[in-house]
């Protein structure tokens, strides 16, 4: 049985556990994850005086910047847009801070806002389910069970590794980019990097410096966007008022003036428009292609001992294959009824809300073109306004947004400038949202979350 917390509202819920009733505080939310997004949301809840607990599976805070990135990683967006708006990074930081800079920054952020006292480390969430009275039962890895009024899922999307399916066998080593930590793993080796995203290009450039050979295998060509132009980070050139077509035109011009044409590098022109896929922001791969240190190849056809055959019929020998093939968006602690992922898209309204369950919030599941800190700074404040409104009504906020005409997302990618504009409008019209929420509640006077049994 869970202990009582002094001064908190308590409730007894029957049939929550198979062996006993649970008594638990119900005035708190739980934040799952203490990475960049989780810390940002914790600060937002704290600033709004919303009680919460926070758990993280790691032994320290920082999420992917603590346990997931390689030693030589730097951010691809700029310091200016990656930092939390209300907590600037030190002036001594470069335009593109390093992984160590980012770890130090997140630790300073947590200390400045006194967030650590709410964080429990080495706490893996094994199961989350709705129970009676619209409450949520959370089971931790130590067997402890708790009840919360709501759960904010901020567990990130750079941890559940996606590997390609290969034909044949390889005699060397195959790793995922998540397992790459230091250039010594590449030193003196014949390296094949599979992928065309930011991690793939970073690792390929590293292998070009320290490896015996580097081949970059891409299923399709990508748009290489330089990190900076005329001494200014490209991300800082994009302003909130710019529509996407203007951003795309600007990017085209910058690419052409910086790199020229894809044919100049022996690459086919990409078959997608800029920003239709997550951008690859990298200066080094075109540089090393020109120096012969990176050889580009199409997709892998099959593995054959120490050799790899590509779809164009060519073959190369390798010691190491690094699969920079991305991650699955995964919520292993949710029952099947709450799995709302289609491909890479989490099907929720307003970036967080379900229309059929109250109290479960998916935060940071998408990928925006730009730094997460400025987005969380803007979104966190609006989210807490919605969270307080959710306390006033019995129907899910997702249902309110659906009734207002909002559609489910069709892509996991987003234009941050569009998000900023939408948030500005939504804050201005919040009184209308409140009015609509109470209207929707009157249409569903008996709403209750559907209980999911163990």
TINU-243916 format. One record per residue (C-alpha): x, y negated, z; residue number from 1. Coordinates in pm, whole numbers, padded with zeros to 5 digits. Example, Ala and Ser with C-alpha at 12.3 -4.5 7.8 and 13.67 -1.06 7.14 Angstrom:
// residues 2
east_north_up_num
01230_00450_00780_1
01367_00106_00714_2
***
This chain:
// residues 454
east_north_up_num
00000_00000_00000_1
00129_-00345_-00085_2
00195_-00586_00199_3
00010_-00914_00243_4
00168_-01249_00173_5
00085_-01509_00436_6
-00169_-01767_00331_7
-00252_-01598_00000_8
-00592_-01493_-00124_9
-00626_-01116_-00100_10
-00856_-00864_-00256_11
-00907_-00489_-00228_12
-00953_-00308_-00557_13
-01081_00047_-00553_14
-00976_00318_-00796_15
-00660_00127_-00889_16
-00425_00394_-00764_17
-00475_00767_-00776_18
-00394_00803_-00405_19
-00507_00486_-00229_20
-00660_00146_-00255_21
-00425_-00145_-00324_22
-00431_-00466_-00130_23
-00242_-00744_-00304_24
-00226_-01116_-00348_25
-00420_-01228_-00651_26
-00313_-01591_-00673_27
00009_-01521_-00864_28
00120_-01448_-01217_29
00412_-01224_-01305_30
00677_-01324_-01558_31
00851_-01027_-01720_32
01201_-01128_-01830_33
01453_-01389_-01715_34
01612_-01477_-02048_35
01586_-01808_-02229_36
01208_-01787_-02275_37
01137_-01638_-01933_38
01337_-01905_-01753_39
01173_-02180_-01956_40
00826_-02051_-01874_41
00919_-02012_-01507_42
01016_-02379_-01493_43
00690_-02473_-01666_44
00482_-02280_-01412_45
00682_-02424_-01126_46
00633_-02780_-01255_47
00259_-02716_-01281_48
00246_-02572_-00925_49
00131_-02233_-01053_50
00252_-01953_-00820_51
00444_-01672_-00986_52
00689_-01386_-00941_53
00957_-01300_-01197_54
01135_-00972_-01269_55
01417_-00874_-01504_56
01560_-00533_-01587_57
01921_-00660_-01594_58
02153_-00732_-01302_59
02175_-01101_-01397_60
01973_-01368_-01572_61
02021_-01484_-01930_62
01858_-01210_-02136_63
02025_-01153_-02471_64
02289_-01418_-02396_65
02393_-01212_-02094_66
02379_-00855_-02218_67
02320_-00861_-02591_68
02556_-01081_-02788_69
02914_-01034_-02900_70
03196_-01223_-02735_71
03260_-01455_-03031_72
02895_-01549_-03093_73
02787_-01911_-03128_74
02436_-02045_-03170_75
02326_-02110_-03528_76
02091_-02393_-03441_77
02236_-02705_-03287_78
02292_-02790_-02923_79
02039_-03073_-02954_80
01742_-02856_-03047_81
01849_-02544_-02855_82
01866_-02717_-02517_83
01559_-02770_-02302_84
01444_-03124_-02374_85
01431_-03211_-02004_86
01769_-03050_-01922_87
02037_-03150_-02178_88
02351_-02945_-02226_89
02677_-03108_-02108_90
02831_-03363_-02343_91
03146_-03150_-02342_92
02965_-02872_-02529_93
03025_-02854_-02907_94
02744_-02887_-03160_95
02730_-02507_-03175_96
02788_-02375_-02821_97
02946_-02036_-02762_98
02792_-01736_-02590_99
02979_-01830_-02272_100
02850_-02187_-02300_101
02496_-02051_-02327_102
02536_-01824_-02025_103
02674_-02112_-01819_104
02392_-02338_-01935_105
02116_-02093_-01843_106
02271_-02036_-01502_107
02291_-02412_-01446_108
01928_-02443_-01556_109
01817_-02177_-01308_110
02015_-02339_-01026_111
01900_-02694_-01104_112
01532_-02596_-01086_113
01582_-02345_-00802_114
01439_-02060_-01008_115
01646_-01777_-00861_116
01441_-01748_-00545_117
01152_-01613_-00752_118
01363_-01374_-00965_119
01401_-01006_-00880_120
01682_-00842_-01078_121
01720_-00473_-01163_122
01341_-00450_-01178_123
01214_-00269_-01485_124
00842_-00279_-01553_125
00724_00070_-01644_126
00350_00014_-01682_127
00100_-00271_-01702_128
-00274_-00214_-01715_129
-00599_-00402_-01653_130
-00801_-00300_-01349_131
-01120_-00423_-01184_132
-01200_-00791_-01129_133
-00984_-00895_-01427_134
-00668_-00817_-01231_135
-00352_-00652_-01362_136
-00173_-00359_-01202_137
00203_-00362_-01258_138
00417_-00056_-01185_139
00790_-00106_-01137_140
01075_00140_-01188_141
01102_00203_-00813_142
00740_00320_-00805_143
00610_00002_-00644_144
00271_-00116_-00766_145
00147_-00472_-00752_146
-00163_-00663_-00853_147
-00148_-00997_-01034_148
-00405_-01234_-01179_149
-00201_-01246_-01500_150
00119_-01127_-01668_151
00345_-01334_-01894_152
00546_-01104_-02121_153
00882_-01268_-02199_154
01088_-00953_-02257_155
01245_-01076_-02582_156
01279_-00907_-02919_157
01653_-00839_-02948_158
01682_-00511_-02761_159
01486_-00231_-02934_160
01734_-00140_-03208_161
01619_-00058_-03562_162
01845_00180_-03756_163
01817_00258_-04128_164
01739_00611_-04239_165
02043_00751_-04420_166
02075_01045_-04655_167
02386_01256_-04602_168
02644_01259_-04324_169
02918_01013_-04227_170
03243_01121_-04065_171
03317_00784_-03910_172
03139_00578_-03647_173
02796_00420_-03688_174
02686_00146_-03448_175
02415_-00117_-03429_176
02505_-00485_-03412_177
02371_-00478_-03054_178
02665_-00248_-02971_179
02924_-00482_-03121_180
03094_-00687_-02850_181
03454_-00768_-02948_182
03669_-00805_-03266_183
03892_-00520_-03146_184
03612_-00284_-03250_185
03684_-00391_-03611_186
04059_-00441_-03604_187
04244_-00252_-03876_188
03933_-00061_-03984_189
03752_-00026_-04314_190
03418_-00178_-04218_191
03079_-00160_-04386_192
02827_-00413_-04256_193
02466_-00342_-04352_194
02232_-00640_-04348_195
02211_-01000_-04456_196
02097_-01181_-04142_197
02293_-01399_-03906_198
02449_-01117_-03703_199
02548_-00932_-04021_200
02723_-01237_-04160_201
02898_-01315_-03832_202
03030_-00959_-03803_203
03126_-00944_-04170_204
03327_-01265_-04131_205
03497_-01119_-03823_206
03581_-00800_-04012_207
03720_-01013_-04297_208
03963_-01166_-04048_209
04077_-00861_-03853_210
03968_-00554_-04050_211
04149_-00364_-04322_212
03848_-00402_-04551_213
03501_-00549_-04527_214
03203_-00466_-04746_215
02869_-00638_-04692_216
02571_-00434_-04813_217
02254_-00632_-04882_218
01930_-00486_-05013_219
01852_-00827_-05156_220
02028_-01157_-05186_221
01965_-01429_-04927_222
01989_-01806_-04911_223
02304_-01905_-04726_224
02239_-02232_-04544_225
02546_-02413_-04411_226
02557_-02488_-04040_227
02635_-02853_-04098_228
02623_-03105_-04380_229
02817_-03432_-04390_230
02928_-03365_-04034_231
02574_-03322_-03897_232
02417_-02987_-03795_233
02162_-02903_-04063_234
01902_-02826_-03797_235
01930_-03185_-03673_236
01850_-03321_-04019_237
01499_-03174_-04004_238
01251_-03406_-03832_239
00912_-03334_-03675_240
00719_-03527_-03939_241
00864_-03337_-04237_242
00623_-03097_-04411_243
00765_-02759_-04502_244
00793_-02840_-04876_245
01015_-03136_-04788_246
01229_-02919_-04560_247
01261_-02662_-04838_248
01363_-02924_-05093_249
01619_-03067_-04852_250
01764_-02721_-04787_251
01789_-02651_-05161_252
01982_-02971_-05214_253
02218_-02901_-04924_254
02282_-02546_-05043_255
02357_-02655_-05399_256
02593_-02936_-05287_257
02773_-02711_-05036_258
02793_-02371_-05206_259
02679_-02415_-05565_260
02491_-02127_-05729_261
02468_-01766_-05616_262
02613_-01657_-05950_263
02935_-01834_-05852_264
02977_-01565_-05584_265
02864_-01270_-05792_266
02529_-01262_-05615_267
02182_-01253_-05768_268
01949_-01543_-05696_269
01718_-01459_-05402_270
01369_-01348_-05500_271
01202_-01531_-05212_272
01161_-01898_-05136_273
01368_-02058_-04863_274
01206_-02010_-04520_275
00982_-01725_-04637_276
01229_-01509_-04446_277
01435_-01592_-04141_278
01718_-01816_-04268_279
02080_-01700_-04277_280
02289_-01990_-04152_281
02652_-01919_-04231_282
02945_-02092_-04397_283
03201_-01814_-04366_284
03060_-01538_-04586_285
03070_-01746_-04907_286
03421_-01858_-04807_287
03548_-01502_-04758_288
03377_-01378_-05074_289
03576_-01637_-05265_290
03894_-01513_-05094_291
03823_-01149_-05168_292
03806_-01063_-04799_293
03436_-00972_-04822_294
03310_-00750_-05104_295
02934_-00753_-05157_296
02739_-00440_-05248_297
02372_-00353_-05293_298
02181_-00114_-05065_299
02328_00216_-04946_300
02220_00523_-05142_301
02377_00801_-04936_302
02658_00893_-04700_303
02922_01147_-04801_304
03193_01221_-04545_305
03409_00913_-04513_306
03257_00767_-04832_307
02940_00564_-04880_308
02760_00557_-05212_309
02558_00249_-05310_310
02253_00227_-05533_311
02464_00089_-05818_312
02662_00417_-05820_313
02982_00273_-05670_314
03157_00440_-05374_315
03379_00309_-05095_316
03552_00478_-04801_317
03496_00347_-04447_318
03590_00406_-04086_319
03300_00215_-03932_320
02944_00124_-04030_321
02775_-00161_-03844_322
02398_-00164_-03888_323
02274_-00522_-03858_324
01924_-00410_-03938_325
01728_-00591_-03671_326
01496_-00489_-03393_327
01147_-00365_-03330_328
00911_-00589_-03137_329
00830_-00351_-02854_330
00627_-00345_-02534_331
00684_00008_-02399_332
00512_-00073_-02069_333
00174_-00142_-02232_334
-00089_00126_-02297_335
-00197_00192_-02658_336
-00509_-00023_-02621_337
-00287_-00330_-02565_338
-00033_-00266_-02839_339
-00103_-00555_-03075_340
00210_-00543_-03291_341
00173_-00507_-03668_342
00517_-00489_-03826_343
00700_-00780_-03668_344
00385_-00978_-03591_345
00214_-00988_-03251_346
-00154_-01043_-03317_347
-00252_-01302_-03059_348
-00404_-01649_-03063_349
-00222_-01969_-02979_350
00109_-01788_-02964_351
00012_-01599_-02650_352
-00356_-01509_-02597_353
-00576_-01207_-02665_354
-00944_-01246_-02741_355
-01054_-00930_-02559_356
-00844_-00936_-02241_357
-00801_-01212_-01990_358
-00466_-01254_-01813_359
-00213_-01097_-02052_360
00012_-01339_-02240_361
00269_-01262_-02511_362
00532_-01539_-02502_363
00820_-01587_-02748_364
00735_-01293_-02971_365
00785_-01484_-03297_366
01091_-01632_-03460_367
01108_-02004_-03521_368
01353_-02184_-03745_369
01530_-02382_-03478_370
01636_-02380_-03116_371
01411_-02215_-02863_372
01469_-02469_-02586_373
01294_-02761_-02754_374
01000_-02539_-02846_375
00960_-02394_-02496_376
00987_-02745_-02351_377
00692_-02853_-02564_378
00492_-02529_-02547_379
00541_-02459_-02176_380
00363_-02775_-02068_381
00067_-02708_-02296_382
00054_-02340_-02198_383
00022_-02426_-01828_384
-00271_-02656_-01910_385
-00434_-02360_-02083_386
-00347_-02133_-01790_387
-00525_-02367_-01548_388
-00823_-02380_-01782_389
-00818_-01999_-01791_390
-00868_-02006_-01414_391
-01186_-02209_-01462_392
-01347_-01970_-01708_393
-01411_-01599_-01709_394
-01364_-01538_-02083_395
-01016_-01501_-02237_396
-00854_-01814_-02379_397
-00789_-01611_-02694_398
-01164_-01577_-02743_399
-01205_-01953_-02702_400
-00940_-02019_-02967_401
-01098_-01760_-03196_402
-01441_-01921_-03158_403
-01280_-02256_-03243_404
-01174_-02109_-03579_405
-00812_-02018_-03512_406
-00682_-01724_-03717_407
-00446_-01449_-03614_408
-00089_-01498_-03742_409
00017_-01327_-04063_410
00391_-01370_-04010_411
00633_-01374_-03718_412
00814_-01673_-03869_413
00717_-02028_-03781_414
00813_-02380_-03875_415
00907_-02555_-03547_416
00816_-02895_-03688_417
00466_-02772_-03760_418
00445_-02631_-03407_419
00544_-02970_-03262_420
00277_-03142_-03468_421
00011_-02890_-03365_422
00101_-02928_-02997_423
00077_-03306_-03021_424
-00272_-03279_-03166_425
-00380_-03008_-02920_426
-00272_-03216_-02621_427
-00467_-03514_-02752_428
-00776_-03298_-02805_429
-00747_-03097_-02485_430
-01069_-03234_-02337_431
-01248_-03097_-02643_432
-01084_-02757_-02585_433
-01208_-02762_-02224_434
-01561_-02843_-02339_435
-01552_-02566_-02601_436
-01417_-02317_-02347_437
-01715_-02368_-02117_438
-01952_-02339_-02414_439
-01797_-02005_-02512_440
-01821_-01884_-02154_441
-02194_-01949_-02153_442
-02226_-01720_-02455_443
-02042_-01437_-02273_444
-02163_-01470_-01912_445
-02081_-01113_-01813_446
-01732_-01075_-01959_447
-01495_-00838_-01780_448
-01167_-00686_-01890_449
-01209_-00323_-01994_450
-01038_-00117_-01725_451
-00769_00115_-01860_452
-00715_00421_-01641_453
-00385_00598_-01582_454
***
